Amino acid sequence: MKLLRTIRLDPSDTFVFERAAEPGEWAVSGAFAFWASDPTALEGKARSAFRSGFLGIDTMGWSTLVQIVEASRAERANLVETLAERLVEHFGAPDMDAARAAAEEEVAFAESLCEPPQDTLIAVHRTYEEGELRESFRSLQPREGPKRARAFSFLEVEDDDEPGEDVNLIDLVERERK
């Protein structure tokens, strides 16, 4: 079976959201986090979480992207139980039985987003239109064929015996003028 894990390709989530999910957390859509609020009144980081966040279950933080990954039955069961606990602790679920039922629905919905191949990234866009919360999802799949080289790469130097290189740009410009 496949489920969703948070992924962080750059540090932007730490600036965009009040609390960013840690990379590698199990995740669900998280739309339920906004049921008790007025989405039209949200501002700043809360508005960003509403519009484009997946909820990481461990930290209750938000992630812009999630990745489809393989999961075992035990991992899924643990995800449901952990989410149920969070629903009681943070969202006022009346008891664990009701929370488990809601958590099961959320995890089943997350599973339904995992039809694309493993390692596909998923992004969400939420809106509030005509009194209804709407979610749309898009998948970002790796291109077929050989992977391209990165635009920037870094060479790790293990010792400090590098050749010295001093460049004086002013001197270079003055030499060009002569």
KEZAMAR-429020 format. One record per residue: residue number from 0; residue in one letter; x, y, z of N, C-alpha, C in turn. Coordinates in Angstrom, 1 decimal, decimal comma, padded with zeros to 4 digits. Layout:
N
[rec NUM "a" [X Y Z] [X Y Z] [X Y Z]]
...
//
This chain:
178
[rec 0 "m" [000,8 -001,2 000,0] [000,0 000,0 000,0] [000,9 001,2 000,0]]
[rec 1 "k" [000,3 002,4 -000,4] [001,0 003,6 -000,4] [000,3 004,7 000,4]]
[rec 2 "l" [001,2 005,5 001,0] [000,7 006,6 001,8] [001,5 007,9 001,5]]
[rec 3 "l" [001,2 009,0 002,2] [001,9 010,2 002,0] [002,9 010,6 003,1]]
[rec 4 "r" [004,0 011,0 002,7] [005,0 011,5 003,7] [005,4 012,9 003,3]]
[rec 5 "t" [005,6 013,8 004,3] [006,1 015,1 004,0] [007,5 015,1 003,4]]
[rec 6 "i" [007,7 016,1 002,6] [009,0 016,3 002,0] [009,3 017,8 002,0]]
[rec 7 "r" [010,6 018,1 002,1] [011,0 019,5 002,1] [012,2 019,6 001,1]]
[rec 8 "l" [011,9 020,3 000,0] [012,9 020,5 -001,1] [013,7 021,7 -000,8]]
[rec 9 "d" [013,2 022,6 000,0] [014,0 023,8 000,3] [013,4 024,3 001,7]]
[rec 10 "p" [014,0 025,3 002,3] [013,5 025,7 003,6] [012,3 026,6 003,6]]
[rec 11 "s" [011,6 026,8 002,5] [010,5 027,8 002,4] [009,4 027,4 003,4]]
[rec 12 "d" [009,1 026,2 003,6] [008,0 025,8 004,5] [008,2 026,4 005,9]]
[rec 13 "t" [009,5 026,5 006,3] [009,8 027,1 007,7] [009,5 028,6 007,7]]
[rec 14 "f" [009,3 029,2 006,6] [009,0 030,7 006,6] [007,5 030,9 006,3]]
[rec 15 "v" [006,9 030,0 005,5] [005,5 030,1 005,0] [004,5 029,8 006,1]]
[rec 16 "f" [004,8 028,7 006,8] [003,8 028,2 007,8] [004,3 028,6 009,2]]
[rec 17 "e" [003,3 028,7 010,1] [003,6 029,0 011,5] [004,4 027,8 012,1]]
[rec 18 "r" [004,0 026,6 011,8] [004,8 025,4 012,2] [005,0 024,5 011,0]]
[rec 19 "a" [006,2 024,3 010,6] [006,5 023,5 009,4] [006,6 022,0 009,9]]
[rec 20 "a" [006,0 021,1 009,1] [006,2 019,7 009,3] [007,7 019,3 009,1]]
[rec 21 "e" [008,1 018,3 009,8] [009,5 017,8 009,6] [009,5 016,9 008,4]]
[rec 22 "p" [010,5 016,9 007,6] [010,6 016,0 006,5] [010,4 014,5 006,9]]
[rec 23 "g" [009,6 013,7 006,2] [009,4 012,3 006,5] [008,3 012,0 007,4]]
[rec 24 "e" [007,5 012,9 007,8] [006,3 012,6 008,6] [005,2 012,0 007,8]]
[rec 25 "w" [004,4 011,1 008,4] [003,2 010,7 007,7] [002,3 011,9 007,6]]
[rec 26 "a" [001,5 012,0 006,5] [000,7 013,2 006,3] [-000,7 012,9 005,8]]
[rec 27 "v" [-001,6 013,8 006,0] [-002,9 013,7 005,5] [-003,2 015,1 005,0]]
[rec 28 "s" [-004,3 015,2 004,3] [-004,7 016,5 003,7] [-004,8 017,6 004,7]]
[rec 29 "g" [-005,5 017,3 005,8] [-005,5 018,3 006,9] [-006,6 019,4 006,8]]
[rec 30 "a" [-007,4 019,3 005,8] [-008,5 020,2 005,7] [-009,4 020,4 006,9]]
[rec 31 "f" [-009,5 019,3 007,7] [-010,3 019,3 008,9] [-009,8 020,3 009,9]]
[rec 32 "a" [-008,6 020,7 009,8] [-008,0 021,7 010,8] [-008,7 023,0 010,6]]
[rec 33 "f" [-009,4 023,2 009,5] [-010,0 024,6 009,3] [-011,5 024,6 009,4]]
[rec 34 "w" [-012,1 023,4 009,8] [-013,6 023,3 009,9] [-014,2 024,3 010,9]]
[rec 35 "a" [-013,5 024,6 012,0] [-014,0 025,5 013,0] [-013,7 027,0 012,7]]
[rec 36 "s" [-013,0 027,3 011,6] [-012,6 028,6 011,4] [-013,3 029,2 010,1]]
[rec 37 "d" [-013,2 030,5 010,0] [-013,8 031,1 008,8] [-012,6 031,3 007,8]]
[rec 38 "p" [-012,5 030,5 006,8] [-011,4 030,6 005,8] [-011,2 031,9 005,2]]
[rec 39 "t" [-012,3 032,7 005,1] [-012,2 034,0 004,5] [-011,5 035,0 005,4]]
[rec 40 "a" [-011,5 034,7 006,7] [-010,9 035,6 007,7] [-009,4 035,2 008,0]]
[rec 41 "l" [-008,9 034,1 007,4] [-007,5 033,7 007,7] [-006,6 034,7 007,0]]
[rec 42 "e" [-005,4 034,9 007,7] [-004,4 035,8 007,2] [-003,0 035,2 007,4]]
[rec 43 "g" [-002,1 035,7 006,7] [-000,7 035,3 006,9] [-000,4 033,9 006,8]]
[rec 44 "k" [000,3 033,3 007,8] [000,7 032,0 007,8] [-000,4 031,0 007,9]]
[rec 45 "a" [-001,5 031,3 008,6] [-002,6 030,5 008,7] [-003,3 030,4 007,3]]
[rec 46 "r" [-003,3 031,5 006,6] [-003,9 031,4 005,3] [-003,1 030,6 004,3]]
[rec 47 "s" [-001,8 030,6 004,5] [-000,9 029,8 003,6] [-001,1 028,3 003,9]]
[rec 48 "a" [-001,3 028,0 005,2] [-001,6 026,6 005,6] [-002,9 026,1 005,0]]
[rec 49 "f" [-003,9 027,0 005,0] [-005,2 026,7 004,4] [-005,1 026,5 002,9]]
[rec 50 "r" [-004,4 027,4 002,3] [-004,4 027,3 000,8] [-003,5 026,1 000,3]]
[rec 51 "s" [-002,4 025,8 001,0] [-001,5 024,9 000,3] [-000,8 023,9 001,2]]
[rec 52 "g" [-001,3 023,6 002,4] [-000,6 022,8 003,3] [-001,2 021,4 003,5]]
[rec 53 "f" [-000,3 020,4 003,6] [-000,6 019,1 004,1] [-000,2 019,0 005,5]]
[rec 54 "l" [-001,0 018,3 006,3] [-000,7 018,2 007,8] [000,2 017,0 008,1]]
[rec 55 "g" [001,3 017,3 008,7] [002,2 016,3 009,2] [001,7 015,8 010,6]]
[rec 56 "i" [001,5 014,5 010,7] [000,9 014,0 011,9] [001,7 014,1 013,2]]
[rec 57 "d" [003,0 013,9 013,1] [003,8 013,9 014,3] [003,9 015,3 014,9]]
[rec 58 "t" [004,2 016,3 014,1] [004,4 017,7 014,7] [003,2 018,6 014,6]]
[rec 59 "m" [002,2 018,1 013,8] [001,0 018,9 013,5] [001,4 020,2 012,8]]
[rec 60 "g" [002,5 020,0 012,0] [003,0 021,1 011,2] [002,6 020,9 009,7]]
[rec 61 "w" [002,9 021,9 008,9] [002,4 021,9 007,5] [003,5 021,7 006,6]]
[rec 62 "s" [003,2 021,1 005,4] [004,2 020,9 004,4] [003,5 021,2 003,0]]
[rec 63 "t" [004,2 021,9 002,2] [003,7 022,3 000,9] [003,6 021,0 000,0]]
[rec 64 "l" [004,5 020,1 000,1] [004,5 018,9 -000,7] [004,6 017,7 000,1]]
[rec 65 "v" [004,0 016,6 -000,5] [004,1 015,3 000,1] [004,6 014,4 -001,0]]
[rec 66 "q" [005,1 013,2 -000,6] [005,6 012,2 -001,5] [004,9 010,9 -001,3]]
[rec 67 "i" [004,6 010,3 -002,4] [003,9 009,0 -002,3] [005,0 007,9 -002,0]]
[rec 68 "v" [004,8 007,2 -000,9] [005,8 006,2 -000,5] [005,1 004,9 -000,2]]
[rec 69 "e" [005,8 003,8 -000,2] [005,3 002,5 000,2] [005,1 002,5 001,7]]
[rec 70 "a" [004,1 001,8 002,2] [003,9 001,7 003,7] [003,4 000,3 004,0]]
[rec 71 "s" [003,7 -000,2 005,2] [003,2 -001,5 005,6] [001,8 -001,3 006,3]]
[rec 72 "r" [001,1 -002,4 006,5] [-000,1 -002,4 007,2] [000,1 -001,8 008,7]]
[rec 73 "a" [001,2 -002,2 009,3] [001,5 -001,8 010,6] [001,7 -000,3 010,7]]
[rec 74 "e" [002,4 000,3 009,7] [002,6 001,7 009,6] [001,3 002,5 009,4]]
[rec 75 "r" [000,4 001,9 008,6] [-000,9 002,5 008,3] [-001,7 002,5 009,6]]
[rec 76 "a" [-001,7 001,4 010,3] [-002,5 001,3 011,6] [-001,9 002,3 012,6]]
[rec 77 "n" [-000,6 002,4 012,7] [000,0 003,4 013,6] [-000,4 004,8 013,2]]
[rec 78 "l" [-000,5 005,1 011,9] [-000,9 006,4 011,5] [-002,3 006,7 011,9]]
[rec 79 "v" [-003,2 005,8 011,7] [-004,6 006,0 012,1] [-004,7 006,2 013,6]]
[rec 80 "e" [-003,9 005,4 014,4] [-004,0 005,6 015,9] [-003,4 006,9 016,3]]
[rec 81 "t" [-002,3 007,3 015,7] [-001,6 008,6 016,1] [-002,5 009,8 015,7]]
[rec 82 "l" [-003,1 009,7 014,5] [-004,0 010,8 014,1] [-005,2 010,8 015,0]]
[rec 83 "a" [-005,8 009,7 015,4] [-006,9 009,7 016,3] [-006,5 010,4 017,7]]
[rec 84 "e" [-005,3 010,1 018,2] [-004,9 010,8 019,4] [-004,8 012,3 019,2]]
[rec 85 "r" [-004,3 012,7 018,0] [-004,2 014,1 017,7] [-005,6 014,8 017,6]]
[rec 86 "l" [-006,5 014,0 017,1] [-007,9 014,6 016,9] [-008,5 014,8 018,3]]
[rec 87 "v" [-008,2 013,9 019,3] [-008,7 014,1 020,6] [-008,0 015,3 021,3]]
[rec 88 "e" [-006,7 015,3 021,2] [-005,8 016,3 021,9] [-006,0 017,7 021,3]]
[rec 89 "h" [-006,1 017,8 020,0] [-006,0 019,2 019,4] [-007,3 019,7 018,8]]
[rec 90 "f" [-008,2 018,7 018,5] [-009,4 019,1 017,7] [-010,7 018,8 018,4]]
[rec 91 "g" [-010,7 018,3 019,7] [-011,9 018,2 020,5] [-012,7 017,0 020,1]]
[rec 92 "a" [-012,2 015,9 019,5] [-013,0 014,7 019,3] [-013,5 014,2 020,6]]
[rec 93 "p" [-014,7 013,8 020,7] [-015,4 013,4 021,9] [-014,7 012,2 022,6]]
[rec 94 "d" [-014,2 011,3 021,8] [-013,6 010,1 022,4] [-012,8 009,4 021,4]]
[rec 95 "m" [-012,0 008,4 021,8] [-011,1 007,7 020,9] [-011,8 006,9 019,8]]
[rec 96 "d" [-013,0 006,4 020,1] [-013,8 005,7 019,0] [-014,2 006,6 017,9]]
[rec 97 "a" [-014,7 007,7 018,2] [-015,1 008,7 017,2] [-013,8 009,2 016,5]]
[rec 98 "a" [-012,8 009,4 017,2] [-011,5 009,9 016,6] [-010,9 008,9 015,7]]
[rec 99 "r" [-011,0 007,6 016,0] [-010,5 006,6 015,1] [-011,3 006,5 013,8]]
[rec 100 "a" [-012,6 006,6 014,0] [-013,4 006,6 012,7] [-013,0 007,8 011,8]]
[rec 101 "a" [-012,9 009,0 012,4] [-012,5 010,1 011,6] [-011,1 010,0 011,0]]
[rec 102 "a" [-010,2 009,5 011,8] [-008,8 009,2 011,4] [-008,8 008,2 010,3]]
[rec 103 "e" [-009,5 007,2 010,4] [-009,6 006,2 009,3] [-010,1 006,8 008,0]]
[rec 104 "e" [-011,1 007,7 008,1] [-011,5 008,4 006,8] [-010,4 009,3 006,3]]
[rec 105 "e" [-009,7 010,0 007,1] [-008,6 010,9 006,6] [-007,5 010,1 006,0]]
[rec 106 "v" [-007,1 009,0 006,6] [-006,1 008,1 006,0] [-006,5 007,5 004,7]]
[rec 107 "a" [-007,8 007,0 004,7] [-008,3 006,4 003,4] [-008,3 007,5 002,3]]
[rec 108 "f" [-008,6 008,7 002,7] [-008,6 009,8 001,6] [-007,2 010,0 001,2]]
[rec 109 "a" [-006,2 010,0 002,1] [-004,8 010,2 001,7] [-004,4 009,0 000,8]]
[rec 110 "e" [-004,8 007,8 001,1] [-004,5 006,7 000,3] [-005,0 006,9 -001,2]]
[rec 111 "s" [-006,2 007,5 -001,2] [-006,8 007,7 -002,6] [-006,0 008,6 -003,4]]
[rec 112 "l" [-005,2 009,4 -002,8] [-004,3 010,3 -003,6] [-003,1 009,6 -004,1]]
[rec 113 "c" [-002,9 008,4 -003,7] [-001,6 007,7 -004,0] [-001,7 006,8 -005,2]]
[rec 114 "e" [-002,6 007,1 -006,2] [-002,6 006,3 -007,4] [-001,4 006,5 -008,3]]
[rec 115 "p" [-000,8 007,7 -008,4] [000,4 007,8 -009,2] [001,5 006,9 -008,7]]
[rec 116 "p" [002,6 006,8 -009,4] [003,7 005,9 -009,0] [004,4 006,4 -007,7]]
[rec 117 "q" [005,0 005,5 -007,0] [005,8 005,9 -005,9] [006,8 007,0 -006,2]]
[rec 118 "d" [007,1 007,8 -005,3] [008,0 009,0 -005,4] [007,4 010,2 -006,0]]
[rec 119 "t" [006,2 010,0 -006,5] [005,5 011,2 -007,1] [005,2 012,2 -006,0]]
[rec 120 "l" [005,4 013,5 -006,3] [005,1 014,6 -005,3] [003,7 015,0 -005,6]]
[rec 121 "i" [003,0 015,4 -004,5] [001,6 015,9 -004,6] [001,5 017,3 -003,9]]
[rec 122 "a" [000,8 018,2 -004,6] [000,6 019,5 -004,0] [-000,9 019,7 -003,9]]
[rec 123 "v" [-001,3 020,5 -003,0] [-002,8 020,8 -002,8] [-003,0 022,3 -002,9]]
[rec 124 "h" [-004,2 022,6 -003,4] [-004,7 024,0 -003,5] [-006,1 024,0 -002,9]]
[rec 125 "r" [-006,3 024,7 -001,8] [-007,6 024,8 -001,2] [-008,2 026,2 -001,4]]
[rec 126 "t" [-009,5 026,1 -001,6] [-010,3 027,4 -001,7] [-011,6 027,2 -000,9]]
[rec 127 "y" [-012,2 028,4 -000,7] [-013,5 028,4 000,0] [-014,4 029,2 -000,9]]
[rec 128 "e" [-015,3 028,4 -001,6] [-016,2 029,0 -002,6] [-017,7 028,7 -002,2]]
[rec 129 "e" [-018,5 029,7 -002,2] [-019,9 029,5 -002,0] [-020,2 028,6 -000,8]]
[rec 130 "g" [-019,5 028,9 000,3] [-019,7 028,3 001,6] [-019,1 026,9 001,7]]
[rec 131 "e" [-018,4 026,4 000,7] [-017,8 025,1 000,7] [-016,3 025,1 000,5]]
[rec 132 "l" [-015,6 024,3 001,3] [-014,2 024,1 001,1] [-013,9 023,2 000,0]]
[rec 133 "r" [-013,1 023,6 -000,9] [-012,7 022,7 -002,1] [-011,2 022,5 -002,1]]
[rec 134 "e" [-010,9 021,3 -002,5] [-009,4 020,9 -002,6] [-009,2 020,4 -004,0]]
[rec 135 "s" [-008,1 020,8 -004,5] [-007,6 020,2 -005,8] [-006,2 019,8 -005,6]]
[rec 136 "f" [-005,8 018,7 -006,2] [-004,5 018,2 -006,0] [-003,8 018,0 -007,4]]
[rec 137 "r" [-002,5 018,2 -007,4] [-001,8 018,0 -008,7] [-000,5 017,1 -008,3]]
[rec 138 "s" [-000,2 016,3 -009,3] [001,0 015,4 -009,0] [002,1 015,9 -009,9]]
[rec 139 "l" [003,3 015,8 -009,3] [004,6 016,2 -009,9] [005,4 015,0 -010,0]]
[rec 140 "q" [005,5 014,4 -011,3] [006,3 013,2 -011,4] [007,6 013,4 -012,0]]
[rec 141 "p" [008,6 012,6 -011,7] [009,9 012,8 -012,3] [009,9 012,5 -013,8]]
[rec 142 "r" [010,7 013,1 -014,5] [010,8 012,9 -015,9] [011,4 011,6 -016,2]]
[rec 143 "e" [010,9 011,0 -017,4] [011,5 009,7 -017,8] [012,9 009,9 -018,3]]
[rec 144 "g" [013,7 008,8 -018,3] [015,0 008,9 -018,9] [016,0 009,2 -017,9]]
[rec 145 "p" [017,3 009,5 -018,4] [018,4 009,7 -017,4] [018,2 011,1 -016,7]]
[rec 146 "k" [018,6 011,1 -015,5] [018,5 012,3 -014,7] [019,5 013,4 -015,2]]
[rec 147 "r" [019,1 014,6 -015,3] [020,0 015,6 -015,7] [020,9 016,1 -014,6]]
[rec 148 "a" [022,0 016,6 -015,0] [022,9 017,2 -014,0] [022,3 018,4 -013,3]]
[rec 149 "r" [022,6 018,7 -012,1] [022,1 019,8 -011,4] [022,8 021,1 -011,9]]
[rec 150 "a" [022,1 022,2 -011,9] [022,6 023,5 -012,3] [023,8 023,8 -011,4]]
[rec 151 "f" [023,7 023,6 -010,1] [024,8 023,9 -009,2] [025,2 022,7 -008,4]]
[rec 152 "s" [026,5 022,4 -008,3] [026,9 021,3 -007,4] [028,1 021,8 -006,6]]
[rec 153 "f" [028,4 021,2 -005,5] [029,4 021,6 -004,7] [030,4 020,5 -004,5]]
[rec 154 "l" [031,7 020,9 -004,4] [032,7 019,9 -004,2] [033,2 020,1 -002,8]]
[rec 155 "e" [033,2 019,0 -002,1] [033,6 019,0 -000,7] [035,1 018,8 -000,6]]
[rec 156 "v" [035,8 019,7 000,0] [037,2 019,7 000,1] [037,5 019,2 001,5]]
[rec 157 "e" [038,4 018,1 001,6] [038,6 017,5 002,9] [039,8 018,1 003,7]]
[rec 158 "d" [040,6 018,8 003,0] [041,7 019,5 003,8] [041,8 020,9 003,4]]
[rec 159 "d" [042,6 021,7 004,1] [042,7 023,1 003,9] [043,9 023,5 002,9]]
[rec 160 "d" [044,5 022,5 002,3] [045,6 022,8 001,4] [045,1 023,1 000,0]]
[rec 161 "e" [044,2 024,1 -000,1] [043,8 024,5 -001,4] [044,7 025,6 -001,9]]
[rec 162 "p" [044,8 025,7 -003,3] [045,6 026,7 -003,8] [044,9 028,1 -003,5]]
[rec 163 "g" [045,7 029,1 -003,2] [045,1 030,4 -002,9] [044,7 031,1 -004,2]]
[rec 164 "e" [043,7 031,8 -004,2] [043,2 032,5 -005,3] [042,6 033,8 -004,9]]
[rec 165 "d" [043,3 034,9 -005,2] [042,8 036,2 -004,9] [042,5 036,9 -006,3]]
[rec 166 "v" [041,3 037,4 -006,4] [040,9 038,1 -007,6] [040,5 039,5 -007,2]]
[rec 167 "n" [041,2 040,5 -007,8] [040,9 041,9 -007,6] [040,2 042,4 -008,8]]
[rec 168 "l" [038,9 042,5 -008,8] [038,1 042,9 -009,9] [038,4 044,3 -010,4]]
[rec 169 "i" [038,7 045,2 -009,5] [039,1 046,6 -009,9] [040,4 046,6 -010,7]]
[rec 170 "d" [041,4 045,8 -010,3] [042,6 045,7 -011,1] [042,3 045,2 -012,5]]
[rec 171 "l" [041,5 044,2 -012,6] [041,2 043,6 -013,9] [040,5 044,6 -014,8]]
[rec 172 "v" [039,6 045,4 -014,2] [038,9 046,4 -015,1] [039,9 047,5 -015,5]]
[rec 173 "e" [040,8 047,9 -014,6] [041,8 048,9 -015,0] [042,7 048,4 -016,0]]
[rec 174 "r" [043,1 047,1 -016,0] [044,0 046,5 -017,0] [043,3 046,5 -018,3]]
[rec 175 "e" [042,0 046,2 -018,4] [041,3 046,2 -019,6] [041,2 047,6 -020,2]]
[rec 176 "r" [041,1 048,6 -019,4] [041,1 050,0 -020,0] [042,4 050,4 -020,6]]
[rec 177 "k" [043,5 049,9 -020,2] [044,8 050,3 -020,7] [045,1 049,7 -022,0]]
//
